[in-house]
Amino acid sequence: MIAAFAGVLGLMVGSFLNVVVYRVPRGESVVRPPSHCPQCGSLVRPRHNVPVLGWILLRGRCADCRLPISVRYPLVELVTGLLFAAVALRVGGGAIPAYLWFTGAGLALALIDLDVRRLPNAIVAPSYPILLGLLAGASALEHDWWALGRALIGGAVLFAFYLALVLVYPAGMGWGDVKLAGLVGGVLAFLSWQAFFVGAFAAFVLGAIVGVAVLAFRQGGRKTALPFGPFMIGGVLLAVFAAAPLAAWYGALLG
């Protein structure tokens, strides 16, 4: 029941994330005007605003101007719903709200970073007090205040690490990545130190894999800039679902 509720919530949040991803980089309000076609400006009818189904009913075209609507819209809604259900099942307990918030905000940040190579403060900054409050509530419910302490330490450590990277090699990392690192470190360390190290390391592994693929398929060169935010978010999700087996596998490789 929790997974089903989280999945439905994720579908609705995914619909809102499409608005966030489109408007926030442009400095527009996410509330006004209501959802509308970016081509002709016609308002989206309520029945067409239903996540995934609305796009299917419209057959991927605007109801008024009939221009195509990107398939990314229903995909974002569907992926958000599936991730919300999976994260709720995996995390469980009082920490669910915190990790659902991070999942939603993380997806928006990853998509924006892919689109415009930025991680907007409008999303990152408010996520700090919100996640702090949600994780504190989870610690109180679970009577585990060390988890919150671990999150604060992990957030500070990863923030300092990314800050050092930017100061040493400014061309290799952006300040948006530094600000996101505090959130990433906090949500990873709240789970465990094992998750912290796996998730932090996984971001660089994912970045290296994609970088090699870009070179192999000749989609860029060695100096091609890749947004790092999606890899950081991907590292967190990978650690949430597979920190223990990945740590065990790495330990086996070492000896």
C-alpha positions as CSV (number, residue, x, y, z in Angstrom):
1,M,0.0,0.0,0.0
2,I,2.8,2.4,0.8
3,A,4.5,1.6,-2.5
4,A,1.2,2.1,-4.4
5,F,0.6,5.4,-2.7
6,A,4.1,6.6,-3.3
7,G,3.8,5.5,-7.0
8,V,0.7,7.5,-7.5
9,L,2.2,10.5,-5.7
10,G,5.3,10.1,-8.0
11,L,3.1,10.3,-11.1
12,M,1.6,13.6,-9.9
13,V,5.0,14.9,-8.8
14,G,6.5,13.9,-12.2
15,S,3.9,16.0,-13.9
16,F,4.9,19.0,-11.8
17,L,8.6,18.3,-12.4
18,N,8.0,18.8,-16.1
19,V,6.9,22.3,-15.3
20,V,9.8,22.9,-12.9
21,V,12.4,21.7,-15.5
22,Y,11.0,23.9,-18.2
23,R,10.3,27.1,-16.2
24,V,12.9,27.3,-13.4
25,P,15.9,27.7,-15.8
26,R,14.0,30.5,-17.5
27,G,13.3,32.3,-14.3
28,E,9.5,31.8,-14.6
29,S,7.0,31.1,-11.9
30,V,6.0,27.4,-11.5
31,V,2.5,28.4,-10.4
32,R,1.4,31.0,-13.0
33,P,0.3,30.8,-15.7
34,P,-1.3,27.4,-15.6
35,S,0.1,24.6,-17.7
36,H,0.0,25.5,-21.4
37,C,1.3,24.5,-24.7
38,P,4.8,26.1,-25.2
39,Q,4.1,26.4,-28.9
40,C,0.6,28.0,-29.2
41,G,0.1,29.1,-25.6
42,S,-3.3,27.3,-25.2
43,L,-4.1,26.1,-21.7
44,V,-4.0,22.4,-21.1
45,R,-7.4,21.0,-20.3
46,P,-7.8,19.2,-16.9
47,R,-8.5,15.8,-18.5
48,H,-5.3,16.2,-20.5
49,N,-3.3,16.9,-17.4
50,V,-3.6,13.4,-16.1
51,P,-0.1,12.0,-15.8
52,V,0.9,9.6,-18.7
53,L,-2.7,9.0,-19.8
54,G,-3.2,12.6,-20.9
55,W,-0.3,12.3,-23.4
56,I,-1.7,9.0,-24.6
57,L,-5.2,10.5,-25.1
58,L,-3.7,13.4,-27.1
59,R,-1.6,10.9,-29.1
60,G,1.4,13.0,-28.3
61,R,0.1,16.2,-29.9
62,C,-1.4,19.5,-28.6
63,A,-5.2,19.5,-28.6
64,D,-5.2,22.9,-30.3
65,C,-2.3,23.4,-32.6
66,R,-1.6,19.7,-33.1
67,L,2.1,20.2,-32.9
68,P,4.0,17.2,-31.3
69,I,4.5,17.0,-27.5
70,S,7.8,15.5,-26.5
71,V,7.7,11.9,-25.2
72,R,9.9,13.1,-22.4
73,Y,6.9,14.5,-20.6
74,P,5.2,11.1,-20.0
75,L,8.5,9.4,-19.5
76,V,9.4,11.8,-16.6
77,E,6.0,11.1,-15.0
78,L,6.4,7.4,-15.4
79,V,10.0,7.2,-14.1
80,T,9.2,9.5,-11.2
81,G,6.2,7.2,-10.2
82,L,8.3,4.0,-10.5
83,L,11.2,5.6,-8.5
84,F,8.9,6.9,-5.8
85,A,7.4,3.4,-5.3
86,A,10.8,1.7,-5.3
87,V,12.4,4.2,-3.0
88,A,9.5,3.9,-0.5
89,L,9.8,0.2,-0.5
90,R,13.6,0.2,-0.1
91,V,14.0,3.0,2.5
92,G,10.8,2.4,4.6
93,G,9.9,3.9,7.9
94,G,10.1,7.6,8.8
95,A,12.8,8.4,6.3
96,I,10.5,7.9,3.3
97,P,9.5,11.6,3.0
98,A,13.1,12.7,3.0
99,Y,14.1,10.3,0.3
100,L,11.1,11.0,-1.9
101,W,11.9,14.7,-1.7
102,F,15.5,14.1,-2.7
103,T,14.3,11.8,-5.5
104,G,12.0,14.4,-6.9
105,A,14.4,17.3,-6.5
106,G,17.2,15.1,-7.8
107,L,15.4,14.2,-11.0
108,A,14.5,17.9,-11.7
109,L,18.2,18.9,-11.1
110,A,19.5,16.1,-13.3
111,L,17.2,17.1,-16.2
112,I,18.0,20.8,-15.9
113,D,21.7,20.1,-15.7
114,L,21.4,18.0,-18.9
115,D,19.4,20.8,-20.6
116,V,21.3,23.9,-19.6
117,R,24.3,22.8,-17.6
118,R,23.1,24.4,-14.4
119,L,21.9,23.3,-11.0
120,P,19.6,26.1,-9.9
121,N,19.8,27.5,-6.4
122,A,16.0,27.8,-6.5
123,I,15.9,24.0,-6.0
124,V,19.2,23.3,-4.2
125,A,19.0,26.0,-1.5
126,P,15.5,25.2,-0.1
127,S,16.3,21.4,-0.2
128,Y,18.8,21.9,2.6
129,P,16.4,23.0,5.4
130,I,13.6,20.8,4.1
131,L,15.8,17.6,4.1
132,L,17.3,18.6,7.4
133,G,13.8,18.8,8.9
134,L,12.6,15.6,7.3
135,L,15.7,13.7,8.4
136,A,15.5,15.1,11.9
137,G,11.9,13.9,12.0
138,A,12.9,10.4,10.8
139,S,15.6,10.3,13.5
140,A,13.1,11.2,16.2
141,L,10.6,8.5,15.0
142,E,13.3,5.9,14.8
143,H,15.0,7.0,18.0
144,D,18.3,7.2,16.1
145,W,19.9,10.6,16.5
146,W,23.3,9.3,15.4
147,A,21.9,8.8,11.9
148,L,21.2,12.6,11.8
149,G,24.7,13.3,13.1
150,R,26.1,11.0,10.5
151,A,24.2,12.9,7.8
152,L,25.5,16.3,9.0
153,I,29.1,15.0,9.0
154,G,28.7,13.3,5.6
155,G,27.2,16.4,4.1
156,A,30.0,18.6,5.4
157,V,32.7,16.1,4.3
158,L,31.4,15.7,0.7
159,F,30.8,19.5,0.4
160,A,34.5,20.1,1.5
161,F,35.7,17.4,-0.9
162,Y,34.0,18.9,-3.9
163,L,35.0,22.4,-2.9
164,A,38.6,21.3,-2.8
165,L,38.2,19.8,-6.3
166,V,36.9,23.1,-7.7
167,L,39.7,25.1,-6.0
168,V,42.4,22.8,-7.3
169,Y,40.9,22.3,-10.8
170,P,38.2,24.8,-11.6
171,A,37.6,23.5,-15.1
172,G,36.7,20.1,-13.9
173,M,33.8,20.8,-11.6
174,G,31.2,23.5,-11.2
175,W,30.0,25.4,-8.1
176,G,26.6,24.0,-8.6
177,D,28.1,20.5,-8.0
178,V,29.7,21.8,-4.8
179,K,26.4,23.0,-3.5
180,L,24.6,19.7,-4.5
181,A,27.4,17.7,-2.8
182,G,26.2,18.7,0.7
183,L,22.7,17.3,0.0
184,V,24.2,14.1,-1.6
185,G,26.5,13.5,1.3
186,G,23.8,14.0,3.9
187,V,21.2,11.6,2.4
188,L,23.9,9.0,1.8
189,A,25.5,9.1,5.2
190,F,22.0,9.1,6.9
191,L,21.7,5.5,5.6
192,S,25.2,4.4,6.5
193,W,28.8,5.1,6.0
194,Q,28.8,2.2,3.5
195,A,26.2,3.9,1.5
196,F,28.1,7.2,1.7
197,F,31.3,5.8,0.3
198,V,29.5,3.7,-2.4
199,G,27.3,6.6,-3.6
200,A,30.1,9.2,-3.6
201,F,32.5,6.9,-5.5
202,A,29.7,5.7,-7.9
203,A,29.2,9.3,-9.2
204,F,32.8,9.3,-10.5
205,V,32.5,5.8,-11.9
206,L,29.3,6.6,-13.8
207,G,30.9,9.8,-15.1
208,A,33.9,7.8,-16.3
209,I,31.7,5.2,-18.0
210,V,29.7,7.8,-19.9
211,G,32.8,9.7,-20.8
212,V,34.3,6.6,-22.3
213,A,31.1,5.9,-24.2
214,V,31.1,9.4,-25.6
215,L,34.6,8.9,-26.9
216,A,33.8,5.4,-28.2
217,F,30.8,6.5,-30.2
218,R,32.5,9.7,-31.3
219,Q,29.9,12.0,-29.7
220,G,32.6,14.2,-28.4
221,G,36.3,14.6,-27.5
222,R,38.4,14.5,-24.4
223,K,37.5,18.2,-23.7
224,T,33.8,17.7,-24.1
225,A,32.1,19.0,-20.9
226,L,29.6,16.6,-19.3
227,P,27.2,17.8,-16.6
228,F,28.1,16.0,-13.4
229,G,24.9,16.5,-11.5
230,P,23.1,13.5,-13.1
231,F,26.0,11.3,-12.1
232,M,25.8,12.5,-8.5
233,I,22.1,11.8,-8.4
234,G,22.6,8.5,-10.0
235,G,25.2,7.6,-7.4
236,V,22.8,8.2,-4.6
237,L,20.1,6.1,-6.2
238,L,22.6,3.3,-6.8
239,A,23.7,3.4,-3.2
240,V,20.1,3.4,-1.9
241,F,19.3,0.2,-3.8
242,A,22.6,-1.6,-3.9
243,A,25.2,-0.2,-1.4
244,A,25.7,-3.5,0.4
245,P,26.3,-5.8,-2.6
246,L,28.5,-3.2,-4.3
247,A,30.6,-2.8,-1.2
248,A,30.9,-6.6,-0.8
249,W,31.9,-6.9,-4.5
250,Y,34.5,-4.2,-4.2
251,G,35.8,-5.8,-1.0
252,A,36.1,-9.1,-2.7
253,L,38.2,-7.5,-5.5
254,L,40.5,-6.1,-2.9
255,G,41.3,-9.4,-1.5
